[in-house]
Amino acid sequence: MKQIIFLTAAVFFSGMNCFGQNESKFKSVKDNIAKNDAATQHPKKGIDPKTWMDRGKLFQEAYGVNVNFLRFGMGTLEAIMYFKEPKQKLSSEEGGVTKETWEYSQINLNFENDMLKSWEEIQTVVDAPLSEAVNAYKQATSLDEKGKNAKKINEAYKFINIDLESKFFNEINLLKYKESYSTALLRIEVSKLLGFSDTTYYFYAGYAAMAQSEIDSSMWQSAVDNFEKAVSLKYREIGEFQGQIYGFLCTSYIKTGNSEKALKIAQSGFEKYPGNEQLLYALINFYLNSDPQQCLEYLDQAVARDPRNAKLLFAKGKVLEELGEKEKSMAAYLESIAADPDLFDPYYNIAVGYHNSAVKILDEINENTKLSVAEYEAGKNEADEVFFKAVPFMEKAHVINPESVETMEVLRTLYYRLKAKHPEMEAKYEKILQKLGK
């Protein structure tokens, strides 16, 4: 899945006085957490808000041991200043992008074109330190009957939110969508503790769930729930991405099997953001098989925006054909070919159209018992002329897709039908028989 625009945002880590990989600091924090574990079980200390305030600070500190002073976009020279030289540097190049991984004992730093893109912790003080910190501060709040620590706890939550933002973006960059989803949910929880609804992170949670759904389909409903919440909270996108959330929500509803709701979302989103192509294409797909006339209206809008889009022009031709507008359909197919001479479908459909028209002429003269011999022969000649028009289009389709059995079968019929009047088709007929193994 493509990464969305917010991934390029520069986000700074909170943290103080972290210069390099400080193993003694790592051990010190771990030991202090062990002591605090014991204090939480003590009859008196366990009900003292200070014990839980200290615990929250320790887990915040545990989170920062490896990542203090890290920020997206940090240059390699700056990284050396804080982290010194790594144990090992691994380099590669991909699509003109130079990638480097710097390996340290507790963390790896991933650079692209000398700028920090992501990081992976090899060794952590504890698991889920920010979640543990939040739980500790919540316990401190519950024990602090007079609210003496409320201001300090709110300040702690603000710093935790900053760390969660950095953590979320890093996990997205590492394609760790399951982890990023959990991080987004924790950010939402902390924001509620601060007294507001974090609309943006409902969107981010939906995005992470949607991305994870590609390997875990059970996550589609989570994507729906979070996108819906973001929409209800008036989440807004800017610029060319306006309406993106409706497209994501539409896709998520389709994946959960709720096509009716998906259609309503696409319609609602397109009314608000008529410039969103994702929603326009969704509506075209919805109506393609169910309501050709409605589909044509949306196709006309799409073609007006992108008049050289061969696939759109082909789709328009197909819909017009279903509506019985043969001449307009043919014109759309020819426009599609002009836009992309190597697109298989319009060639094939034009050829089949000619072929079917010729068959219809033959059926009509065979059913009409009142025709004279001359009229009957004239009808056969007319049909052969239409069959002949199909040949160059089906031959081009065969060139584009030489493995298509359907194409070869139609060519076999055409060559056989026309070889008496067009001797050059005898050799073509034999050749196509060989390809078909007949």
N, C-alpha and C positions, 0 to 999 in steps of 0.2 A: 504494500500500500504506500502511496506517495505521502511524504511528510508535508504538513501544512505550514502556512507562512509563519506562524508564531515561533517555529523552531529556530529562526535566525535571530531572535531577540537576544540581546546581551543581558544576562542576568548575573548579578554578583552574589557571592556567598558572604554571609555574615561570618564573623570569626576574628579572633585577635591572636597576635603573637605566635603564628605558626610558621616556622622557618625550617622547611625540609621534613623528612620522615623521622619524627621524634619517637623512637621506640620506648624511651623511658617514660614519656608522656602517656603513651599507649598503656603501659603497665600500671602507671600511677592511677589513671582513670578507672581501669578495670578493678584495681584493688579497692578504690574508694567506693565503687558501686557495690562490691561484695560486702563492705562494711555497712553500707546503707541498707542492703538487703536485710542484714541482721537487725538494724535499728527499726525497720518497719514491722518486725515481729515482736519488738519489745513492748511490754504492757503500757508503759508511759510514752516512750518515744514514738511508738506506732500510731498514737492518736494526736501527736503534736504536728501542727501544720508545717513547722520548720523542717521536720524530717522529710516531708514530701516536697517542700520547696527545694531543699538540697538535692533531692532525688531528680527532680526535673532538670535542675542545672547540670547535674552530672551526666544525664543522658544527652542533653544538648551538647555538652562538652565531648561526649563519646562520638557523637555524629561528626563533630568538627575536627577530630584528630587527624584524619587523612585529607580532608578537603578544604580546610581553612585557606583562604586567599585564592582558591581556584575560581576562575570565571571563564565563561565561554568567550572564545576569541583571544584568550591570552596567548602572547607570542612565546616562541621557544626560549628566547633570551630571558624573558621575565620568569619563565618556569624554572630555568636554571638557578635564578637568583633565590627563589623560594625552596626549590626541591633539590638543588645541586644536580650533578650529573647522574643519569640513571645507570643501573647495572647493565642494561642492554638496550640498544635501539634497533627496532625492526622497521625496514622501509619497503614501500611498494608504490607503484603508480597505476592509477586507474582513471581512464577517460581524461587524461591531462591533469589529474589531481594527484599531487604527491602526498602520500600518507605515511605517517610515522607513529609507531607505538613505543613509548618510553616505559621500560619496566623497572619498577622499584619493588622493595620487599613487601610493601603493604598496598600499593596502588599502581595501576597502569594508566598512563596519559595518552590519549589518542589525538594526534594532530593531523590537520589537512592544510597543505600549503602553509606550514609553519604557524597555524593558528589552532588553539585547543578546540576540539569538536566534542569530545566526551571523555569519560574516565570510568574505570572499573576498579572497585576496591577488591583487593585480594584477601585482606585480613581486616576484620572489623572488631571493635571492642566488644560490642554486643549486637544481636539482631534487632532490627527495627527500633533504633534508638529514639527517633522522633515520635513514634507512636507511644513508646514507653514514657517519654517526657510529657506528652499530652495527658496520659493517664495519671501521671504523678501530680500534675498541676490541678487536674480535676479533683483528685483526692484531697489535695491541699485546700481547695475551695470548699469542699464539703465539710472539712474540719474547722475551717476558719469562720466561726459563727459571726464575728464582728466585721468581717471583710477587711481586716487590716492589710492583707497581702493582695487585695484585688488589683491594685494598680500595677504591682510588680508582675503578677500573673498575666495581665493583659499585655504588658511589654514583652514578656516571654513568648506569648502566643504570636505576637507580631514578628519576632525574630524567627520563630518556628515556621511561620508562613513563608518567609523569605527563603529559608532552607528548603521547604517543600517545593517551592517554585523551581528552584535550581535542580532539585532531585527529579522532579517530573520531566523537565526538558531533557535532562541527561538520559533518563530511561527511554524516552521517545527516540532520541538520537541513537541509542543502542538497540532499538526495536524491541525493547522489553515492555511490551504493551500491557501484560498482566500486572507487572509491578507498577507501571505508570498509572494504571487505573486505580489501584489501591492508594497510591500517593495522592491522586486527584480527590478521592473520597475523603482522605484525611484532611486535605486542605479545605474542603467544604465544611468538614466538622469544626475545624479550628476557627474558620470564619464565622460560623454560627456562634461559637463561644465568645467571639469578639462582637457579636451583635449584628451581623449583616449576612446576606445571602450572596455568595460568590458566584454570580451568574456565569462568568467566564469559565470557571472550573467545572460547572455542570456540562458545558460544551466540551471541555477537554476530557472529562470523564467519559462522555458519550463517544468521542473520537477514539480514545484508547480502547474502549470496549468494542467498538466497531472493528478496529484493527485486529484485536485479539480474536474476534469472531471468525476470522479467516482460518484459524486452526482450532477454535473452540466455539462451535455454533451456539452453545448455550448462552453465550455472551450477547447475542443480538438483542434480547429483551432488555438487558442492562443498558445497551446503547439507546434503545427507544426511550426508556425511562429518563435517562439523563438529558437527552436532546429535548424531550418534551418539557422537562423542568426548565431548561435554558430558554426555550421558546416562551413559556408561561411567564418567565421573569424578564421578558423583552430583550433577550440577548441580541445584540446588533453587530453585524460585520461591516467592514468598510471597503470601499473601492470595488474592484472586480470580484471580490469574494462575497459580496452581498447576496444573501439567500442561500449560501452554501449549507447552512444548517438544515434547511428544508430538504435539500437534496440528500444529505446524509440520513435524515430522518425517514425520508421516503424509501431509500434503499433498505434501511433497517426494518421498516414495517414489511416490505416485500419479503425479506429474509425470514421474518417471523410468520409468514403466511397470511398476513393481513393486507391483501391487495386493495381492499375497499378503503381502508384508512390511508394507505399509501397514496392512492389517487387523490383523496381529499387534501392531503398534505401538499402534494405537488401542485394542485390547483390553487390552494391558499397561498403557497409560497410564490407561485408565478404571478398571481395578482399583485402581490406586494413588490416583487422583484422581476418584472418582465424581461429584464436584461440577463437573467441567469440562464445560461445555455443548458446546464445540467437538468434543471427543472423542465425546460422546453423539450429536451430529448426524452425525459421521463414521460411526459404527456404524449409525445408522439408514439412511444412504445406501448403505452396503455391503450391508445385508441387504434393502433395499427390493425388489429384483428377484430376489434369489437365495433368500431364506429368510423368507417373510412372517411366520411364527410368531415367529422370533427378532426380526425387525424390530418386531413388535407389542410385545414385551416392553420394548424400548428406547423405543418410542413412548409406552408407558404411563408410563415414568419421566419422559420429557420433558414430557408433558401434566400430570403431577402437579406438576411444578415451575412450569409456566406454563399454567394451565388456560384462559386466555383467548387463547391463541395460535391464531388461526384456521388458519394454514397447517399447524400440527402436527395440529390436529383433523381437517383435511381429509385429511392423510396417513394418519392413523389410520383414517378412514372408507374410504379407498382400499384399505388393507391388509386391513381386515375384509371388504371386498367380494371381494377375491381369495380370502379364506379361506372364502367362502360364507356369511358371517354378515351377511345382508342387513338384518335389523332393526337390529342394532348398527351396521352401516355407515351406515344412514339416520340413526340418532340422532347419530352423530359428524358427519355432514354438516350436520345441522340446528344442532348446537352450533357448528360452524364459521361458519355463516351468522349465528348470534346474536352471535358474537364480532366478526365483520366483515361487515356486510350488503352490502359492495361487492366481496367476493371472488368472482371469476367461477367458479372451478373447482367448488365444491360445488353451485351451482345447476345447472351443466351436467351434472355426474355424477348428480345426483338425477333430472333430466329424462331422461337417457339410460337410467337404471335403470328408470324407469317405462315408457319407450318399449320397451325390450327385454323387459320382463315382459309387456307387452301383445302383442308380436310372438310371444312364446313361447306365450301362450294361443291365439292364432290358429293357430299351427303345430300345436298339439296337437289342436284341433277339426277342422282340415283333414285330419289324418292318421287320425283316428278315423272310420272308415266306418260304424260301428255307431250313431252318434248319430242321434236323431230330429231332425226339422226344428226342433222347439221347443227341444231341447237345443242344437242348433247356433246358433240365434238368441240363446239365452241366453249362450252362449259369446262371440259377437260383441259383445253388449251389455257383457259383463264386460270384454272387451278395450278397448272404447271408453271405458269409465269409467276404466280405467288410463291410456289415452292422454290423456284429459282432465286427469288429475292432473299429467301432465308439462308441460302448457302454461304455467302461470304461472312455473314454474321456468326453462323455456327462454326465455320472454319476458324475464325478469329478466336472464338471462345475455346475451341480445341487447342489452339496454339498457347493460349494463356494457361489453360488447365488440361494438359494432355492426358491426365489420368482419369478424367471424368467419363465414366461409362455411359451416363445419360447423354452426354454430348456426342459420343461416338455412335450410340444407337440412333440418334436423330440423323446424324450424317449418313449412316448406312441406309436409312429409309429414303433420304433425299437423293443420294447418288443412284440408288436402284430405280427410283421413280423417274429420274431425269436422264439416265445414261442413253436411252434410245434417241432422244433429241439432241443430247450433248455428249458426243462420243468421248470427250476428254474425261468424263466422269467415270468411265469404265475402270480405268486404272486406279482412280481414287476409291472406287467401290471395293476393289480387290484389296487395296492397302488397308482400308478400314476393317475389312473382314479379318485380315491377319492380326491386326491390333486387338480385335475382340476375341481372337482365338477360335474363329468359326470357319 
